[in-house]
Amino acid sequence: MLFVLLLSPAAMNGQCKIENNAFVSGEKIVYDLYFSFGILNARAGKGSLSVTDANYRGVNAYKTVMTLNTSGLVGNIYSVNDTLTSFVDKDLRPLLFTKEAAEAKDYSVERQAYTYHEGNEVSIRALRTWNGEERFDETVTTDKCTYDYLSVLSYVRNIDYTGMQPGDRTFIQFISGRRPVQMFVNYMGTSSIKANNGKRYEVIDITMTIQDDAFTNQKEALKASLTNDENRLPVVIDTHLKKGVVRAVLKDVSGLRH
């Protein structure tokens, strides 16, 4: 009885567990950024994606941080300085997501905190401020595994794509702001991409369809090309913003698991 009482809710709950075979603490990827909007298509700045071990409220976790920072001409036209942070436990279940976004003249902060209950219930407290004003602070409850902008990347890196054919898709639930919505991870096949480190990679191409009106391009709200090996390294990531698309292309990488 004492042992059961000492277990955290996350530890007592068995849903949503995924075995991580792709990455390890210490992985760091540096990206060159490109911005396209209308006829504008230019180099835009630098980005990064890093994974470290962390402790989140007593739970052993991975902390993933993604940064996007524009500079030069694009930065003058439409500046983007975003930091996304995700904590997932060792079974890749989301624990906390935060996003601090300074885009053009707007500054927003988003936060989604996950609590796992016995059974299949997950509570997510979602809040957002926009230019210093609170837009919402609500708790939603669902019985489905739910992922955010960054934890979904850990998820897709560990999907088994063996035997998939172009057009095959995997359903997951995604939280957009304060609403759980449907997301489909669409397998688009394999291709070959030359990264900015001079190396050519065979990659698995995926798109992520997010069924939410907040995304102007729901069919390809997010796109990624992952190395077709055990690392599932994101070589290219396309992110749709309110205005335009930011493309991150791998420039340098260290700390790979395989």
N, C-alpha and C positions, 0 to 999 in steps of 0.2 A: 504494500500500500504506500509506504513512504517513497519507494523508488518511483512509482507512478506519479505521485504528487510532485516530485522534483523535476519531472520531465517538462520541458517547455512545450507549448502548443505545437510548434513546428516539428519537434521531435516525435510527438505522439501521432502526428498525421502522416500517412503514408502516400497520399495522392501526389501526383505531379512529379514524381521522382524520375530523373533522367541520369544515366551514367555518362560522365564526362570523359570522352576519349580524345578530345581535340586540343585542348590548351592547358596551360599550367601557369602558376604564379611566376611572374618575371617576364612574361611575354610583352613585348612593346613593338608597335608598328608605327612608323612615321609616314604620313601621306602628303603628297602634293594635291592642292585643291584647285578645281576648275569650276567656273561659274558660267552658266548659260541662261540667257533670258532674251527672248526675241532673237535679234541678229547678233547680240553680244555673246561671244564664246571666248573666254580668256582665262589665263592662269590667275589664280585668285588668292593664294596664300598657303598656309600649312595646317595640317591636322594631325591627330595622334589617337591611338587606341592602346591602352595599357591594362594589364591584369595583375593584381597583387593579392596575396592572402590578407584577410582582415578578420576582425571580430565584430559582429553586429549584434549588440544586446545579448552577448553570451553565446552566440551561434557562430561556429567557424564558417567563414564565407569567402567568396571571391569578390573583390571590388574591381569593377571595370570602369574606366574613365575614358570618355571620348571628348576631344576638343576640336573645334572648327573655328579658325581665325583667318579672316580675309585681310588682304593688304593691297597696296598699290592702287591701280586704277579702279579695280572692282571694289576695293574697300572704300574708295571715295564715292563711288556710285551707290553701292548698297553694302554697308558694313555688316559683317556677321561675326560675332564673338560668342560662341555657345560652348557650354560645358555640361555634358551629360554624365551622370554617375549612377551606377547600378550596383547593388549588393544582391548576390544570389547565394543560397547555401550550397554545400558541396554536392547536393542532388539537383542543382541548377534551378531551384524554386526561387522566384523573386521575393526579396525581402523589402527592398526600398529602392525607389527611383527618384532622382532629382534632375531637374533641368534648369539651368540659368541661361537665359537667352537675351543677348543684346543685339537686336537686328534693326538696322537703320536707326530710327529715333525711339524705338520701343524697347522696354526692358521687362521681361517676364520671368517668374519663378514658378516652377511646377513641381509637385511632390506627390508620390503615391507610395503609401506604406501598407504592407501586406500582413495580415494575421491569419494563420491557419488554425481551424478548429477541428474537433473530432468529427469523423464522418468526411464529407466532401465539401464542406463549407469554407469559403475564403472571404474574408472581409478586407476591403481596400479603402483606406481613407485617402481621398484625392482632394488636393487643393491647388489653387492657382491665384497668383497676384499678377496684375498687369499695370505697369507704371505706378506701382505703389498702392493700387487699389485691389481689394480682395474681390475676385470674380466668383469663386465658390470654395466651399469647404464642406464636403459631403463624404459619407461612407456608403459604399455599395457592397452588396453581398451577392455571391455567386457560387454555384456548385461546379464550376468549370475551372481548369487551370488557365490562368490569365497572365499575359506578358505585356511588358511595356516596350518603348522604343529600343532600349539597350539590352534588356534581358532576352529579348527575342533573338538577338544576334547569337548569344550563347546557345540558344535552343536550336537554331537552324544549322549551326556548325556541327551539331551532333545528331542530325537526322541521318538515317541510313538511306542513301539515295540509290543503293544497289538495285538494279533491275527496273528502275523508273524509266518511263518513256516521256518525251516532251508532251506537256499537257496534263500529266499527273499532278495532283496537288494534295497538300496536307492541311487539314483544318486545325486552327487554334483560335483561342479567344484573345483579343487584344483590348487594352484599355486606352481609350482616346479621351483625354481630359478626365471627365468623371463618368463616362459611359463605357461599359463593356460592349464591344462590337465584334463582328466576325472578321477573321483574317484567314486568307488562304496563302500558303507558301506554294508557289507554282514552279515546278521543275521545267526548265526551258532547254535542257540538253547540255552538252559540253562544247567548249571552244578553246582556243588558244589566245592568250593575252600576253603582250610584252609590258612588263611593269617599268616604272621609272628607275629601278635599280639595274636595268639592263638585262634582266633575266626574263625568259619566256616561261609561262606557266600554263599547264592544262587546267582548265577551270570548269566548275559546275556553275551554270548560270541559273539564278532564281529571281523571281519577282515576288513581291508581297502585295496582294490585293487586300485593301482595308475598306470595308463597306461602311463608310462614314462620309457624310456630306462635307466634313471639314477638309477633306482631301480633294483637290481639284482633279487629280488623276488617280482615281480609286484603284484602277487596274494595276498600276505600277507606282504605288505610293512610295515603295522602297524597292531598290534593286541591288543585287550583290553578285559578285563572281568569286567563288570560293575554290581554293586549290583542290584538285581532285586527288587528294592524298589524305593521310591520317590527320594532318594539321587543320584541314579545312580553313586555311588562312584567307581572310577577306582581302583580295587583291584590289578590287574595285567596289566602291559603295556609292550609290546614287541616292541622294536625299532630296525630296521635293519640299521646297520652302513656299511661303506665301507668294513670293515672287521669284521664279526661276528654279534652277536645279543646281545643287552643289555636288560635284563628282570628286570623290577621293580616290587617288591612284597611289598604290604602294610605292614608297621611295626607299625605305630601309626597314629591316626587321631583325629582332634579336629575341633570345629567350624562348625559342620554339620547343614544344614538347617532344616532337619527333625529328 
